[in-house]
């Protein structure tokens, strides 16, 4: 990635358009300044603007390196079952403009700790942290949130531009949620991470169970412990319980929503092929104005819900950690690592898993939200879309807004951080509009697959319910994209991969921001042909970078930078920038093979660079200096 950054910087110098890029970055900074804090510019507002996202937009040439490092560190940390999740959460806190919670040196756990005391201490700590998180929200504001938050964020939606239908109500609820103490939310998440420590789970597994013990009383509610036989646990009938621990068996969990009376709900299941079903929002490690978690140690598990579920949150913390088995996750909206004002994490450590959702799912970061889905091992299938028709009337398709996407509700609040990571296996990704490594409205989205021969199909193949689609198979805005002051990146580390879609995708950037698709190995097939790949448009920068392998590019305009712009004034905005960079292999562009070329595409700010070998940074700079006209120097 540092080599790519050097290639782009040297290219700007070589074409003598560095001044244009500096002008573009200055224009970006001006637009950010004019809409910062309580300032407004057009429909741009400063509320919920993350400093990290703001900084990346001000230094776009370096931003892909920063995104790659974050995704790498996150995934590598999670391989450490004892401490990795806590490390990730600390890094998350700083990027949500919060002070990371510093736990006591020995925390709430040490070898030989009494299991009951461990559980009650942790439950109390989570409850107290959530109360501190809500301390600046008064009773009247809280009542408004309880009555309207689900409606305005989830149930009554538009699928174009991540709009809320009622913008005034959306802004009102967002302003209230901004008062949440995000450091306290981080503290609650850290205590949940401790519960997933293998030493804690081993301690709980040694609980002697002869008959059902009396529940443990805590400030958050009761803690129930269940035995190793198959059990039906109807959490809807256990409203005064904040935690259940099941020692084994093929269990059925019903409901379990976080509510005003039960803001904390934790499930720890130590074994068995379990089934989780619910129809209310805020379940299965999903929280609405609360803290919710599921920690499932082993077994082939099934998670079935509607909204705000499976490691998701709307105002709070939602976490689902599944340690093993071939699992199935199915939900509708705001699910599977989806955060709006809070922290949401779904970590699946092993097995061939299936993820099925319709909207705002699979690593989605809304306003002041960090949403992560990381599947560490196995051949997995991801599906996002197929239910809600997209509002664009000039092309067919469904809305997705999923799979490593950060997005803000336009004109209401800026967006957050969304991340989808997959460790290995031959994976299949189906997704609809605005999905897979994308950013929208002052946000960042990252999708990364570390190994395997992966298929990014471009659009879902069937409707969400498994029937034939009513809409034509069509993907617009997908796989390394951004629109409107954002950043979106897709990374793939190795394998023979396929990238599908129809228009505006594969490193396509629109209206102030940077997007990129980066593939580091394998014989890859890039199938989007109707709009150029690695393209910047309306004052933006797009990148497609491939290293190694014999690759095929369906489009003939890789690295396009249009000379015209209608959204911003020229030359004040600097222009568009496109980079198609390919190292090694015998590659085909459109209908012809090309190698060892350095071409201008549409304007001097559009680059198609094909090198037969991987260059050194020194070689790149030497070539750039040699190519500059002496008069330009």
HELIX and SHEET records of a PDB file:
HELIX    1   1 UNK A    2  UNK A   14  1                                  13    
HELIX    2   2 UNK A   18  UNK A   34  1                                  17    
HELIX    3   3 UNK A   51  UNK A   58  1                                   8    
HELIX    4   4 UNK A   60  UNK A   78  1                                  19    
HELIX    5   5 UNK A   84  UNK A   95  1                                  12    
HELIX    6   6 UNK A  115  UNK A  133  1                                  19    
HELIX    7   7 UNK A  139  UNK A  150  1                                  12    
HELIX    8   8 UNK A  151  UNK A  155  3                                   5    
HELIX    9   9 UNK A  167  UNK A  177  1                                  11    
HELIX   10  10 UNK A  182  UNK A  195  1                                  14    
HELIX   11  11 UNK A  198  UNK A  205  1                                   8    
HELIX   12  12 UNK A  235  UNK A  237  5                                   3    
HELIX   13  13 UNK A  617  UNK A  627  1                                  11    
SHEET    1   A 2 UNK A  40  UNK A  41  0                                        
SHEET    2   A 2 UNK A  44  UNK A  45 -1                                        
SHEET    1   B13 UNK A 216  UNK A 217  0                                        
SHEET    2   B13 UNK A 222  UNK A 226 -1                                        
SHEET    3   B13 UNK A 241  UNK A 246  1                                        
SHEET    4   B13 UNK A 264  UNK A 269  1                                        
SHEET    5   B13 UNK A 286  UNK A 296  1                                        
SHEET    6   B13 UNK A 312  UNK A 322  1                                        
SHEET    7   B13 UNK A 338  UNK A 348  1                                        
SHEET    8   B13 UNK A 364  UNK A 365  1                                        
SHEET    9   B13 UNK A 405  UNK A 407  1                                        
SHEET   10   B13 UNK A 438  UNK A 440  1                                        
SHEET   11   B13 UNK A 481  UNK A 483  1                                        
SHEET   12   B13 UNK A 508  UNK A 510  1                                        
SHEET   13   B13 UNK A 535  UNK A 537  1                                        
SHEET    1   C16 UNK A 216  UNK A 217  0                                        
SHEET    2   C16 UNK A 222  UNK A 226 -1                                        
SHEET    3   C16 UNK A 241  UNK A 246  1                                        
SHEET    4   C16 UNK A 264  UNK A 269  1                                        
SHEET    5   C16 UNK A 286  UNK A 296  1                                        
SHEET    6   C16 UNK A 312  UNK A 322  1                                        
SHEET    7   C16 UNK A 338  UNK A 348  1                                        
SHEET    8   C16 UNK A 369  UNK A 375  1                                        
SHEET    9   C16 UNK A 417  UNK A 422  1                                        
SHEET   10   C16 UNK A 444  UNK A 449  1                                        
SHEET   11   C16 UNK A 486  UNK A 492  1                                        
SHEET   12   C16 UNK A 513  UNK A 519  1                                        
SHEET   13   C16 UNK A 541  UNK A 547  1                                        
SHEET   14   C16 UNK A 577  UNK A 583  1                                        
SHEET   15   C16 UNK A 606  UNK A 611  1                                        
SHEET   16   C16 UNK A 597  UNK A 600 -1                                        
SHEET    1   D14 UNK A 232  UNK A 234  0                                        
SHEET    2   D14 UNK A 252  UNK A 254  1                                        
SHEET    3   D14 UNK A 275  UNK A 277  1                                        
SHEET    4   D14 UNK A 302  UNK A 304  1                                        
SHEET    5   D14 UNK A 328  UNK A 330  1                                        
SHEET    6   D14 UNK A 354  UNK A 357  1                                        
SHEET    7   D14 UNK A 381  UNK A 384  1                                        
SHEET    8   D14 UNK A 428  UNK A 431  1                                        
SHEET    9   D14 UNK A 455  UNK A 456  1                                        
SHEET   10   D14 UNK A 498  UNK A 499  1                                        
SHEET   11   D14 UNK A 525  UNK A 526  1                                        
SHEET   12   D14 UNK A 552  UNK A 553  1                                        
SHEET   13   D14 UNK A 587  UNK A 589  1                                        
SHEET   14   D14 UNK A 592  UNK A 594 -1                                        
SHEET    1   E 3 UNK A 307  UNK A 309  0                                        
SHEET    2   E 3 UNK A 333  UNK A 335  1                                        
SHEET    3   E 3 UNK A 359  UNK A 361  1                                        
SHEET    1   F 2 UNK A 476  UNK A 478  0                                        
SHEET    2   F 2 UNK A 503  UNK A 505  1                                        
END                                                                             
